[in-house]
Structures are given as structure tokens and as C-alpha cells.
Amino acid sequence: MNNKNSGVDIDLGNACSKNAYSWAKKTFVNRAGKAGEPRIGVDGAFSNVLKFKDARIGISSDGVGTKIELAERTGIYHTIGHDLMAMTVDDLAANGFEATSISNIIDLDFLDYHIIDAMMQGLHEAAALAGVAVTGGEIAELGPRMNGYGDKMHFNWCATAIGILPDVLDGPIDGTAVHAGDIIISLKSRGFRSNGFSLVRQVMTDAFGNDWHTTQYDDEKTWGEMLLTPSIIYTRMITDLVEHGILPTGIAHITGGGLADNLGRALKASGLGAELTNIFAPADFVKNLQERGKISEEQAYRIWNMGNGMIVIVRPADADSAITRMGEMGFEAQVAGCILPKSGITIETKGCHPTTLRYTDTNK
Amino acid sequence: MNNKNSGVDIDLGNACSKNAYSWAKKTFVNRAGKAGEPRIGVDGAFSNVLKFKDARIGISSDGVGTKIELAERTGIYHTIGHDLMAMTVDDLAANGFEATSISNIIDLDFLDYHIIDAMMQGLHEAAALAGVAVTGGEIAELGPRMNGYGDKMHFNWCATAIGILPDVLDGPIDGTAVHAGDIIISLKSRGFRSNGFSLVRQVMTDAFGNDWHTTQYDDEKTWGEMLLTPSIIYTRMITDLVEHGILPTGIAHITGGGLADNLGRALKASGLGAELTNIFAPADFVKNLQERGKISEEQAYRIWNMGNGMIVIVRPADADSAITRMGEMGFEAQVAGCILPKSGITIETKGCHPTTLRYTDTNK
């Protein structure tokens, strides 16, 4: 089974995104020399920095995706706000921005006051964890355009976060400062975060039928509850490191595409490679699901975060203090590997069938 | 027929929005004294201003809503980018912000490269009209969670715009500066913009059946094409006025709720009222639809903009020069009425059955 069979075409998605970006790039001229001018990075690509007077602002949009179905299946609506927050603010954090504000849009078929209340309560909790203010929102009733599981309100939830680049940073963290020998720190993830759920659902359906979420995972929780496990929000940890003078040379938020794609993007500017010999293993329920679906190690690490939600690259001298700070803030972190002098990424995996994955073409 | 019958419950929607905002407000403390701190307005409500160093930033999220079905029905995908732009940036303009940047999210069932290409081309055109850069984007494949008309790609499109408050303004334009005797200028709208389409669709279905969009409206265009008429984007006109020293005392973007609700909101801070004796009439096809649906004048002005897309309130001495600037920029504008010393809004309507509508409780 691969992700294309589960309804997601990664190549076509990349082509559409690339084309959409080419249209977007043509609009940058509209702000040339004005407030909000987009800054161009070293490689000619948008650096994600908008200049407003003295402030350098970043902007990031994302949604919870099909993980929402887990909320619909379990009737638990107060955790997905953590996923929404994580998906948007941790993309900002991956460039060194301190996330400050988020504006959210709930698209739904029909209004359910109590469901929306639970969702917003969760977003409020997540905002406290992220150190962010919810400064905008929109609820749109779209009737039968929205679909989902069961008879209750169906919805989609997306958001845009903005953040500011701390003064101590000369520019966004874009991987240009990465050097061979830098230390790679992994931050533990406790579940699937908000990516790869098309494949998750397909494995579950094949294993347990249409109402798979009601199957007990263990004595305490159903599979639905396990899969709903909310995303850890890392952004405050990055801000804290920077405030303490520990400036990461590169950061990767592990979303769709997994470790290799996302770390590869962080290494693109330097053209360097990485060896990951000591990453976190995924949570037991993730391994259980991988096993049931007969998902290969290669496939699992391509689609899912497999227990590693964020990668932070630091100078060797900063590694110990970085991990100490992360621990003090309640994040599980460990040295996962180091930066190599030439391109290519090697991962000693920790899934059901540990192996060594070698990626050669990671800096495209 | 009313809008509740057509599937939209305005009272419940307001209750949900109010509750969502109360959760959001509790998060403002997360940025107290920090970058991105939300500023509180005179009436204790969020003023929509975020302070980043010397820059005062506004943020606005919205979507095209069910107008997307018109694109699906007609197969014309390059105009709804204008609607998306207008819905977000003109909300910023209504507070005096110069819109600078927009980040968009396309949620879809399955990818269609050419449809997305046409959409982005349209957003690129709209960005030029708005003077805005498209600086972020996300395409999310949600499979059968997304629904719509016909067999092609179904989607929803929303966006968040950010803007900056010009230095010449002491604060956002929030209506506190409105005085009795100020002149109300209306900006012409050429169609339904992006609101009230639930009622539009119901009238059309009752009149022409399920494939109503294929019915000819006149020799040149179908009903589908007429209803797709893109929104005028006003934001640059507001920025231009401010740059020329013409500072509006209040502005209302006429969206859901119509003239009375949206103008009422702009008059809330002052507690004053308005008399609109000379607004624009709606386009002929809007009147035609109103007539077919037997929509009362009261209902039409509550749900639709009825030919008036934005209201700009200026000091009497600024009225002539404001209208001249608007005309030079290609916007049809006329004096529509004036501000009265006490609350309440009176509208001499221009729909199918002209009458005088009186609203007493407009400053809540």
C-alpha cells in the first residue's frame, strides 16, 4: 500500500504547489519598496520575511486536514486546536520566527454551538502553550459542500499565523549557517501530528472496518482516541533557545514528506548532508499501525514523522545547553546525529523493521 | 422565503461567533507587553491592531463561501480570486489599513492542475488591483470531505490578509471620529460580491431547476455567468484617499447583514445614525433575481449589498475631493446621505419595490 493508493498524489501536489507559487511570486512586485515587501533569500526564493518598518514579519497558513475526521469519530473536539496551532506556528518556528498571532477559519456544513465551543476552548489552551494570541476568526456556513463522518457538524479548520523575527537574528533561519559537524537534535513527537492521515485511515479501515475508531487499542483507550493524540507545539522552545543565545543553524518541522524531505529542505542552502543514528522511536501505537498496514520502513518515514516532530541543528558547543533548555521546558530531546560534509541523508530507522535508509537527492 | 429557510441561521451564527470571540479574547494576555500585542479599542473590544515595534498591523480572514459553486457550475475559475481578495482586504480597508500581503488556502477533494492554475492566475490579477503580494499558500487534499457541483474538482478557498496602518492615522478608522453632518459616500457594487449566495441559489433553483446556471440571462450571458460577476476591490482607493490627506471618519464594507448591519457597526462608537437618501440601485440582474424570488425589500437589503459595496464617511469639506479621487481611480461613487445626530438608520431603497426602511436598533 502506498499513499497514492490512499488518495494522495504527492507528485501532482508538488506540481500544483510549484505552479501556485510561480503565480504568487509574480505578485511580489506589487509591494516592491513598500511596507510588507517580501524579502528574497539567498537562493532567489521567497525567504518568508515581510518587512514592516523595523519589524520583520513571517506568515504561515495551514489546516488540520483530515485528522478532523478523528474528532468527528470520537466526539472529542478540544484537542484538534493543538494540531491547528502546531501546524501553523511550528512552520514559523522552523524559520526562527516567534509566533505572535493566529487567525482561524472554521468552514462547516451547519452550526453546532457546543462543538465550536469545544474547538475554541482547545485553541485557547493551545494558544497559551504557544504564547500566541488568537486575533482573528471566521465561521463560514457552507452547507452540503462540507462532508465528513457521522451525522453531526462536519467542518474544516485552517488558520494563518504571523510572527516576528527576534532582533538577535540577522535573518530568518534558512539553513545557510549550517556547517559540517553541526549537531542534530531531535524533538520527540507523541503521535501522527496532523499529517499522513489518509494512509492512517486506510490501514485502520482495512484492519477493523468502517467503525475502526471504536476498536479498543488497550484497556483504556480506543484506536480513535489514540490517533487523536494532539500535536506537541514546539514554537516557544525555539524562541526560548534564541533568547538564551543558542541560535540554531537550521530547523526542520517534520510534516508531510517525513524526516528526509523536511530535513532536506533545511539543508538545501548549505548543500550538506546528515546522518541520523539516534532518532526517537515512534510511539507504540504508531508501530502497531505500521505493522498492521504492512507499511514498509521507507514508506512510513516518507509519510509520517515516526516519533520525531522537529529537528534542530546547532553548533557542537551549543548542543548540551540546547538539550538542557529543551528538557527544562518539558520537551523530550536528544542528539540524533550530525551534519556531514556532503549531500545525502542517512537514517537508522526505529519503526517495526529497523533498517538504514539512504537518500541521495535531498537538496533539490 | 427568508435566509433561514435557505439554510443560514443568522442568530445562531452570531451566537457562535460571539462565543468564539470570547475564547479568542482570553488569549490576548499571551501577548501582553510583547510584539504582536492586540490593542483594545475605545469600547473595550479588540481594535484589530497588532503592534510590532513601530508597525501597526491588521489581520483579516475570510473565504469565497458558496459563490465557489458558480465557478464549478460555469467552469470559469479565474474570477473568484477577485472575490477572495475583496472579502479579506476590504475588511482591512474598512479600518484604514493598507493591505500588503495575503496568504491563501485551497481545500479540495482531488487536485486539478488546470483549475488551480486558473484560480491562481485570477488571484494574481486581483493582487495587482489590490496592490498586495501573495506571500503564502497551502493546498490541502481532503478527499470526500469536500463536496460541490458536478464531477470536477470541488474546493473551498479562504485567505488571510495582513496590512499596515498608515502613519498619518492616529489609530484604526473605527468610527469614533464620525460626527453629525458628515457626508456618506457610497461605492457602487456590480453584483452580489461574495455574500448571500445561499438565498441566490434557492431563488435560482426554484425558478429554473437544478441546472439554473445554464439558463440564458440575456443574448450574451447565462445566469451562471451573471451571478459570477466578480467583486470590486476597494482597498487601494481607501489608501489613496488617506495618502491625499482625505481621512474618512468611518468606513463600512457591505458584506453579510447588508447596509444597515455593516453601517450600524461603523456608527457604533459614535452612537449616531444615518439617512441614506441616494444610494446606488442594484444591477439589473440583481433586481431581476429579487423579483423572481419575491424577496421583500427589507429582506434583500438585509442579505445582499444591493449595489453598494462600501460606504465611506467623510467630513463635509472632504466630500467633493473624495468623490473626485474615487472617480479618477475608476470607482463609481456618489453622495448617498449624511450622518444624523441620533441613532437609527433610514434607507430609501432602490430594489424592485422602492420603499423607506427604518432601523432603530443599529448601534448594538
Interface residues (C-beta under 8 A of the other chain):
Chain A: G7 V8 D9 L12 G13 A15 C16 S17 N19 A20 Y21 W23 A24 K26 T27 F28 V29 N30 R31 K34 A35 G36 E37 P38 F46 N48 L50 F52 K53 D54 A55 I57 I59 S60 S61 D62 G63 G65 T66 I68 E69 E98 T100 S101 S103 N104 I105 I106 D107 F110 L111 Y113 I116 D117 M120 Q121 L123 H124 A127 A128 A130 G131 V132 A133 V134 T135 G136 G137 E138 I139 A140 E141 L142 G143 P144 R145 M146 N147 G148 H154 N156 C158 A159 T160 I162 G163 I164 S198
Chain B: G7 V8 D9 L12 G13 A15 C16 S17 N19 A20 Y21 W23 A24 K26 T27 F28 V29 N30 R31 K34 A35 G36 E37 P38 F46 N48 L50 F52 K53 D54 A55 I57 I59 S60 S61 D62 G63 G65 T66 I68 E69 E98 T100 S101 S103 N104 I105 I106 D107 F110 L111 Y113 I116 D117 M120 Q121 L123 H124 A127 A128 A130 G131 V132 A133 V134 T135 G136 G137 E138 I139 A140 E141 L142 G143 P144 R145 M146 N147 G148 H154 N156 C158 A159 T160 I162 G163 I164 S198
